[in-house]
Amino acid sequence: MEQEKKSHAKLIWSCALVVLAVLLCYLFVIIYFFYISPNNIAVKLGLWPLLSDSSVASYERDATMQIDFSAKDEFGEMDTKSVVGVNVKEDGFVVAAADEFSAYDGGQITISANDGRVYEGELLFKEEHFNLAILKCENINDDGKKEKIRLPFAKFYYSDEILADKVLAVESPLVSKDVWVGSASEEPYVIYNTVDIEGSLAVNFIMENCNSIKFKSSKAYLGGAVFNRNGYLLGFSFEETIGENDDEYVLMPVSPLRYFFDDVVKAYYK
């Protein structure tokens, strides 16, 4: 009988130690990804899934950037154009909609982050068919040398099929801290965009596998980056609505990045 009690007590202590070890390991992982290496947003949200939509959006906003450059407006006057982009790699590779740079003439680009830091930007690549552009954030020191940077980043969604039952959209972090909650349509479709060239309309791009998104908010929305609740970038939305009730937008996917993103990064470092 005494032997059974000792065995039972030993089993209880063993179970308690195992539970404690698991909790300590989980705590270490939390500390590591939240404080030591805090830039992977998808990992952080995966470790702490019980967050409100606004809290999730606040993390996603940390990877959302505002891209500014000078371009001619419709009257031929020089003006500052602001574009929403998302950083998808820790060392500062920012994705944006390529058609936003149709008026870019090679001048200076600045990229501003949610935390107030401002970087020099370089337009590396434009893919008109998928309407995607890739830029690089650069931190230039007083000696003119490029410094290594580490920024919060959101992984981009690889699949053409949007499975999210809820999407979150944010605008430029310098414009609005609001979050728009909505849902994506199940059936993708093809969209096209036209541009006026010397008085004639021309097709700017044609995109397949686009979804529509509906937002459950009455707040004005100017268009921006669209994420799922796991911290993955799904794509970018047009400013123009497509629904009769002014609550439905086109979601332009970033999944085609899988075809060329790694090659652009390798070419940059070569």
C-alpha angles and dihedrals in degrees: 000000000000090000091054091052091051091049091048092049091047090052092050092050091047091052091047091051092049091051091047091049091051092049092049091049091050090048090051091050090049092050092046098051096036100043114008099039103010102156104090102088096185091056093048093051091046091054094048107033100160096081128129120250091254091052092049090048091051089060092045090049089059088067093044115097137191114228116201129187139148119261139157116266126218090280094053094254121134112249138163113261120202122204130185115234137168128223109231101176131049094238093058116273108157125198123207140157110286096216089065087070097051090109095042111122101188099274130136119310124199123194118201125198130209092253092059099258116137125205137186111251134214124195104225105171144003126195107190097186092060093029093233131138129188122208133180126226113223128192107201117194127211091271091058094251125133114248124211112255135196119200137173109265139190119214114235122241111255101195125084088214113083107214098171115121089195130036130190123208129196132181128215109317088229092056106041141002092199124118125213117209120202147130134258125234117252097223117066122212142182123266133183135197128209131208131200111240113183092328097316126102117235131178109259098188142338118213132192129201094035120155132202121235128205121204126210096215138094093209116112112261123202099187130264145138122344122207138174121236091261091068098255120138109238098180146278130295131221119243090230119083122228100194128085092239096052092243103099125086138177115255111212106203125228093202092105087069086086088074098060114002097096091047091052091051092048092048091051094054093045 
